[in-house]
Amino acid sequence: MTESFTQDKTQLTLQADADCGNDRIDRFLANAFRDDQEPLSRSRIKSLILDHQLSENGSTLADPSALVKPGATYILTLPPPVDATPKGEDLPLDILFEDDHIIVINKPVGLVVHPAPGSLTGTLVNALIAHCGESLTGIGGVLRPGIVHRLDKDTSGVMIAAKTSVAHANLTSMFAAHDLDRRYQALVWGTEIDRDGTVDAPLGRSNFDRKKQAVTSKGRHAITHWQTLRSFPPFATLVECRLETGRTHQIRVHMAHIGRSIIGDPLYGRAPRAVQMPDVTARTCLAQLRSFERQALHAAHLGFAHPVTGEALGFSSQLPDDMQALIQIMDRAIAARARGKI
């Protein structure tokens, strides 16, 4: 094996022996680099191959299961390492409240909370570091300074972050004890739903899709209380969900569990397949609901005792424009049908 360096990358060159023809390329490379000072795992090599970082005799090879060609020359390119420490970025923040200890923001749709693979920059953490300065560094960990809870990228609404270690520790304890008032608003499919109710169903990772959560007897205790705010027959219902626990995707999974999945939810959404829509207005409205590109879920209210002073605080946020637009679309369709404009 030979190793070469350029300004921004490392290339590892390896020539296959004559007796290597029955081995997979990812396994072959992992074995070849096993005794190196910085060995590469098979999963890491597989990822690099899928990212088109491997060539075979000068041609890109993107199949980790491809068999090794005896005598072939392989070049594996290693991208430059990425600094794991997030940097401050001057991003706009909709600040609802701020003092020396905490900051409360209204998170917009599309903003990732903390850096992760695929979203290493442009996150709420990057914005908070720039806004709060060095005082935020190290509070709660390198990649998530100040973060005590999370909203999904496509969920909007009220979030709180800590600016001091004391506030972070106390807020973390409050979230662990579920000692906050967290209310969400969601547009769910259908109108055949009770005025209010409770979903008490344990949640855990799905056995069929590791990216999803599911109701499972081996899951963690999870309770969601909900009540109807408005009904838009025959399309949807606006509900308010109050969390008694705070599991990953809790509201999204619980509402789907009772047959009222959230409109636009890419993981758990179940849009009605056969709905009688006799008029053009209703069919157009349904098509617009089906095409909504995110889960129609909004963190509408967060109430808590200040983690340092103990003062009772509460912050609310109106539905974002895209959810309000859905409501207006349904209102217009319902009014048109009532006037007999078919």
N, C-alpha and C positions, 0 to 999 in steps of 0.2 A: 504494500500500500504506500502511496505517496500522498503528501499533503501540501497544498499550495494556498497562498493567501493573496487577497487583493485588498483594496482599501475598505470594502464594505461586505466582504463575504469570505468564507472558507470553502475550499473544494477538496474533497477526498477522492483520490483516484485509486481504483482497485482493478486488477486483471484476474479474471476467473481462471482457475486451473482446468485441466482437461477432463477431470473427473467430477465436475460440479453440476452436471446437466440435469440431475433429478431433484434439485433443491429449489425452493421458492426464493425469489430475489430478496424479499424482506428478511427472511430467516438467514439467508446467506450473508447479507450485509451485517445483520445483528451479531452473528457469530464472528465475523471478521473484525468487528470493532469491540468485541467483548473484553479483550485484554488491554485496550487502549487506556490512557490516563483519564480520558473523559469518554467512557463508553456510551454508545447510543442504544437506547432501548428499541425493541422491535416495533412498538407502537409509535415511537417518535419517527423511526425510519419509514414506517407505513404512511404516516402523515406527510412526510417530506415527499414521498413518491407521488401521493395523490395531489400534492401541490406542484407537480411537474418540476421537481428539483433533482431528478435523476436522469442521466443519459446513458444509453447503451450504444457503444461505437459511434458516438456523436449524435444519435437521435434520441429524443425525449421518450422515456418509458414511464407511463403513469399507472401501471397495473402492479400492485404489490404482490399478486399471486403468480405473476409470470415466472416461468422457469428460467434458471440461469443458463446462458449460452456459454459453453466451454470456450475459453480463449478470448471472450469478449472483454472490452475495456469499459468499466463503469465509472462514472464521475458523479458523486453526490455533492450537491451544493448546500451548504449550511448558511441560512440567512444570518445577518448580524444579530447579536443578542439585543433584546429590548429591555430597557431600564424599567424595572417593576415599580419604581416609585412614581406615583402620579404627579404631574406637574400642574400648576395653576393655569387656568385658561380664562380669559375675560369673556365669559358667557353671561347672557342676561338672566337675572333671577327675579321672580315675582315674589317679593318678600312680604309676608303678612305680619311678622313680628320678629324683633331681634333685640337682644340685650347682651350683656357680657358673657352669658352662659349658654344660651340657646338661640337657634334661628329657625323660624317656621316659614316654609315656602309653599307656594302653589305650583306644583310640578306640572309642566305641560305634557301633552301626549308626545311620545317619541324620544323623550329624554331618558337615557339609561342612568341608573342611580350610581353605580360604582364600576370601575374598570373591570373588564373581563375579556377573554379571547374574542376577537372580532369587534370589540368596543373599548379600546385602550385609551381613547381620548374623547373629548366632547361629552363627558359625563357630569352628573351633578357633583361628584367629588372634585373633579377638576375646577368646576365653577366655585365651589365652596372654598377650596384652597386659595384661589385668587382673591375671593372676597374677604375671607377671614384672616388671611396671612399665615405666618408661621405658627401662630398659636394653635392652629388646628392639627399640625403635624404630630403623628403618633397617637392621637386619641382614638382608640378602638382598633388599631392595626394600620399597617402601611397602606393597604389597598382600599380600606374603607374608613378613613379618618372621619370621626364624628357621626357616622351612620349607625342608627340604632334600630331602624326598620326600613323596609323596602317596598316600593311600588313597582309593578311590572313596567317595562318600557312603554307599553301602550295603555297604561292606566294613568289617569290624571288625578290631580287633587292635592290635599293638604299633607305635608310631610314635615317632620321635625328632625333637626340634627343638633348634636351637642358641640359646644365650642370649648368646653373645659372637661378635664378628666372627672371632676366631681359630678358634673351634669351628666356625662356619659354613663358613669356607673349607676347613678340613680335612675336615669331613664331606662337603662337596660333592665334593671330590677323591676321597674313598673311594667315594661312590656312582657317580661317573663311572668309576672303575676296577673297580667291582663287588667291592670289597674288604670285603664284609660277608656274614654268614650270614643269609639271609632265607628263612624257611620258612612256607608257607601250608598250611592244611588246607581241603579243599573236598569237598562232597558232589556227585558226578557221577552222571548217569543211567547205569543198566545195570551189569552185573557181569562182562561179557565183556571183561576188561581184564587185561593182564599184571601180574605182581607188581611190576615196576618198568620204567622206560624213560626215554627222552629225546626231547623234541621240539626239533629244530634246524630252524627255519623262519623266514625273515625276515618282519618285520611292517611294514606301512605303512598309510596311509589307504585305505579301501575306495573303489574306483572307482564303486560303486553307491550308497553311503550315506556321506556325508562325516562323519557322527557315529560311524562304526564303523571299527575297525581290521580288517585282513585279512592273511592270508598271501599275499605277493606277491614275485615275483622282484626287484622294485625296492625292496623294503623294507629296513629296518635289521636287522642281525644280531641274532637272538634265540634263546636256548636256555633251555628249562625241563626240569628233571629231576623225575621224579615216582616215587612208590612207593605201593603199596597198604597202607593201615593196617587197614581192616576192609571186609568185604563183606556186603551185606544182600540176598541173592538173593530174588526176582528184580528188586529195585527199584533199588538204587544201590550205590555204593562210596565209602568215605571215603578220600581220597588226600592225601598230603603232597606239595606242590610246592616245589622249591627253585629259586630264580632264579639263573641265571648271568648274565643281563642283566636290565634293568628297563625294558621298553618299556610304553607305555600299553596297558592291558587284556591284558597278555601271557598270563597264566594263562588267562583267560577265552577268548581266541582260540585258544591252543594246545590246550586241552582239547577245544574244539569241533572243532578241526581233525582230531583223532584219533577223532572220533565219540563223545566222552564229555563233552558240554557240562555246565556246572554247573547244578544244580537252581535254578530261580527266576531265572536270568539273563535280563533283559528284552531284551538286545541279541543275545546269541549262543546262548541256550538252545534246545535242541531236545528237548522232552519226547517220549517214545515215543508214537507214534500208535496202534499196534496191538500191545498186549501182552495175552497170554492171562491173564486174571484170573478164574478160575472161581468164586471164592468172594467173599462180601460183604466179609469182612475185608480181603482183598487189594485189592478195588476201592476200598474206603473209604480205605485207606492211599495208594493211587496218587492218588486225588483230592486228598488233603491235600498230597501232594508237589507236585502240579501247581499248587496254589493258593498255594504259598510265594511271598511278595511281594518277594523280593530275591535276588541271587545268594548262594548258600550258600558264601561264601568268607570266610576268617578268617586274618589275619596272626598266626600262632601263635608265631613266634619271631624275634627279631632279635639277632644276635651281632655284635660289632664291637670294635675297639680304641678306647679313649677318645680322642677327637680332640685332647686336650691332654696328658693324663698317659700315654697309651699302655696303660693297664690293660685287660686282656681282660675284656669285659663281655658278658653274655647275659641276655635277658629273654624270658619266655614268658607266654602268656595262654591260659586255657582257652577252649574253644568257647563262644560266647554261648548264652543260654538258648534262643533260637529254633532254632538248629541242633541243640542237644541234644534239644529236643523232637521234631525230625524223626527223630533216631536212636531215641528211645523209641517213636515211632509205628511205625517199621519193626520194631523188636525185638518189639513186642507182636503185630504182624501175622504175623511169622515164627513166633513161639511158638504162636499160635493155630492156624496151619496145621499145625504139627508135631503138635499134639494132635488134629488132625482136626476142629476146630470150624469147620465150613463153613456 
